[in-house]
């Protein structure tokens, strides 16, 4: 299941620094505004210590993590929807993502000039939101024009579509994001084909200096107050510090650096897991001597659908799933012990896979 998160923000807020901390590829960092000419794309492993716990009970040749694709999108600015700065090209890159990581500059640095002349993360947040809202408004208005003729001809679905779109139009004109509009689930079909930019779930990352990594600072407090009551997730990351940690070669050195900095874990680990949750995803495992692997599925998927993530033949020829719960397996220590304890279940086509389930699929094609 290919999943993609886009890192967005205005220019010179530390997006690429954070991208380089978590990605298997590195983007070029520059202090010059609009120096980037294309988005950077990398693959990130989703940290999951359960894989190594499973290995303690099943010797295996390799461990395979779930991955998420991360796209570092060059900085936006006022007027991006009209092509200012790097403009429309990167708004299109945002459209292709499943979720967004919005990086906000929450650090002061006289050596790194802010494009607006001062550090103000709330202003920057509103600047980016406005650019996305304007683009979404354009998309909605174009579709309304297409539906008007059908509605006048008596098409009831087109008429209802126009009513829904009019609500979105009014919402954008009041400087609000699509994801905050209260609409019925069945009404969302009228905007699904538009891939609205402000419909995407967002994590806000406050990029701070090292001394603010644990508790934040005044800039972070302003962001928290602005987003209060909006059910948005905020993560604090000291990007420059995380970059130093990522450069270290051994896990021991990284752990020592984290300890010295007073950090329980790399902030980027929290970020990747949060992005995974935000996309409404969960993990199931396959366990064997050749490989222990984590697989990505949407919450609510049935066993045949999960089997299809492994291979389409498994879904097509699905017979049953043999299921062990992660906690049962690591507590009891083996498949045999799970069977002896009655913790080994045979499930059919209607079984909804749980997070951490260990599956063995029986199939015939």
TAJOJO-V615019 format. One record per backbone hydrogen bond with DSSP energy under -1.0 kcal/mol. NH is the residue of the N-H (numbers start at 1). CO is the residue of the C=O. E is the energy in kcal/mol with one decimal. If there is no record, write none. Layout:
# TAJOJO-V615019
[[NH | CO | E] [NH | CO | E]]
This chain:
# TAJOJO-V615019
[[5 | 69 | -3.0] [6 | 99 | -2.7] [7 | 71 | -3.5] [8 | 101 | -2.4] [18 | 14 | -2.0] [19 | 15 | -2.6] [20 | 16 | -2.6] [21 | 17 | -1.0] [22 | 18 | -1.3] [23 | 19 | -2.0] [24 | 43 | -1.0] [35 | 32 | -1.3] [40 | 72 | -2.2] [42 | 70 | -2.6] [44 | 68 | -2.6] [46 | 66 | -2.9] [51 | 48 | -1.7] [53 | 49 | -1.3] [54 | 50 | -2.4] [55 | 51 | -1.5] [57 | 54 | -1.4] [58 | 54 | -1.1] [61 | 289 | -1.3] [64 | 292 | -2.6] [68 | 44 | -2.2] [69 | 3 | -2.9] [70 | 42 | -3.1] [71 | 5 | -2.8] [72 | 40 | -3.2] [73 | 7 | -2.0] [76 | 9 | -2.1] [80 | 77 | -1.9] [82 | 79 | -1.8] [83 | 80 | -1.8] [84 | 79 | -2.6] [87 | 84 | -1.7] [90 | 87 | -1.2] [91 | 87 | -1.0] [92 | 88 | -1.9] [93 | 89 | -1.1] [94 | 90 | -1.8] [95 | 91 | -1.6] [96 | 92 | -1.0] [97 | 94 | -1.7] [98 | 4 | -3.1] [99 | 4 | -1.2] [100 | 201 | -2.7] [101 | 6 | -3.4] [102 | 203 | -2.7] [103 | 8 | -2.7] [104 | 205 | -3.2] [106 | 207 | -2.4] [112 | 109 | -1.5] [117 | 114 | -1.9] [124 | 120 | -2.2] [125 | 121 | -2.5] [126 | 122 | -2.4] [127 | 123 | -2.2] [128 | 124 | -2.2] [129 | 125 | -2.6] [130 | 126 | -2.4] [131 | 127 | -1.8] [132 | 128 | -2.0] [133 | 129 | -2.8] [134 | 130 | -2.6] [135 | 131 | -1.6] [136 | 132 | -2.3] [137 | 133 | -2.6] [138 | 134 | -2.0] [139 | 135 | -1.8] [140 | 136 | -2.5] [141 | 137 | -2.6] [142 | 138 | -2.1] [143 | 139 | -1.8] [144 | 140 | -2.3] [145 | 141 | -1.8] [146 | 142 | -1.4] [147 | 143 | -1.9] [148 | 144 | -1.6] [151 | 147 | -2.5] [152 | 148 | -2.3] [153 | 149 | -1.3] [154 | 151 | -1.4] [155 | 150 | -2.3] [159 | 155 | -2.1] [160 | 156 | -2.5] [161 | 157 | -2.5] [162 | 158 | -2.3] [163 | 159 | -1.7] [164 | 160 | -2.2] [165 | 161 | -2.8] [166 | 162 | -2.3] [167 | 163 | -1.2] [168 | 164 | -1.8] [169 | 165 | -2.8] [170 | 166 | -2.3] [171 | 167 | -2.0] [172 | 168 | -2.5] [173 | 169 | -2.2] [175 | 172 | -2.0] [176 | 171 | -1.5] [179 | 198 | -1.9] [180 | 177 | -1.8] [181 | 178 | -1.6] [183 | 181 | -1.1] [187 | 184 | -1.0] [190 | 187 | -1.6] [191 | 188 | -1.7] [192 | 188 | -1.0] [194 | 191 | -1.8] [203 | 100 | -2.2] [204 | 233 | -2.8] [205 | 102 | -2.6] [206 | 235 | -2.7] [207 | 104 | -2.6] [208 | 237 | -2.2] [212 | 209 | -1.4] [213 | 210 | -1.7] [216 | 212 | -2.3] [221 | 217 | -2.3] [222 | 218 | -1.8] [223 | 219 | -1.7] [224 | 220 | -2.7] [225 | 221 | -2.5] [226 | 222 | -2.2] [227 | 223 | -2.2] [230 | 227 | -2.3] [235 | 204 | -2.8] [237 | 206 | -2.4] [239 | 237 | -1.2] [242 | 238 | -2.8] [243 | 239 | -2.2] [244 | 240 | -1.5] [245 | 241 | -2.1] [246 | 242 | -2.6] [247 | 243 | -1.1] [248 | 245 | -1.2] [254 | 250 | -1.8] [255 | 251 | -2.6] [256 | 252 | -2.2] [257 | 253 | -2.3] [258 | 254 | -2.6] [259 | 255 | -2.3] [260 | 256 | -2.3] [261 | 257 | -2.0] [263 | 258 | -2.7] [269 | 266 | -1.2] [270 | 266 | -1.1] [271 | 267 | -1.9] [272 | 268 | -2.6] [273 | 269 | -2.2] [274 | 270 | -2.4] [275 | 271 | -2.5] [276 | 272 | -2.0] [277 | 273 | -2.3] [278 | 274 | -2.7] [279 | 275 | -1.4] [280 | 277 | -2.3] [281 | 276 | -1.5] [282 | 297 | -2.5] [284 | 295 | -1.7] [285 | 357 | -3.1] [286 | 293 | -2.0] [292 | 62 | -2.2] [293 | 286 | -2.5] [294 | 64 | -2.5] [295 | 284 | -2.7] [297 | 282 | -2.3] [299 | 280 | -2.2] [301 | 298 | -1.7] [303 | 351 | -2.1] [306 | 302 | -2.4] [307 | 303 | -2.6] [308 | 304 | -1.8] [311 | 307 | -2.2] [315 | 311 | -1.1] [316 | 312 | -2.4] [317 | 313 | -2.5] [319 | 362 | -2.8] [320 | 362 | -1.5] [321 | 347 | -2.7] [322 | 360 | -2.9] [323 | 345 | -3.0] [324 | 358 | -2.1] [329 | 325 | -2.4] [330 | 326 | -2.5] [331 | 327 | -1.6] [332 | 328 | -2.8] [333 | 329 | -2.5] [338 | 334 | -1.8] [339 | 335 | -2.3] [340 | 336 | -2.5] [341 | 337 | -1.8] [342 | 339 | -1.3] [343 | 338 | -3.4] [345 | 323 | -2.6] [347 | 321 | -3.0] [351 | 348 | -1.5] [353 | 301 | -2.1] [356 | 283 | -3.8] [357 | 354 | -1.9] [358 | 324 | -3.2] [359 | 285 | -2.6] [360 | 322 | -1.8] [362 | 320 | -2.8] [364 | 317 | -2.3]]
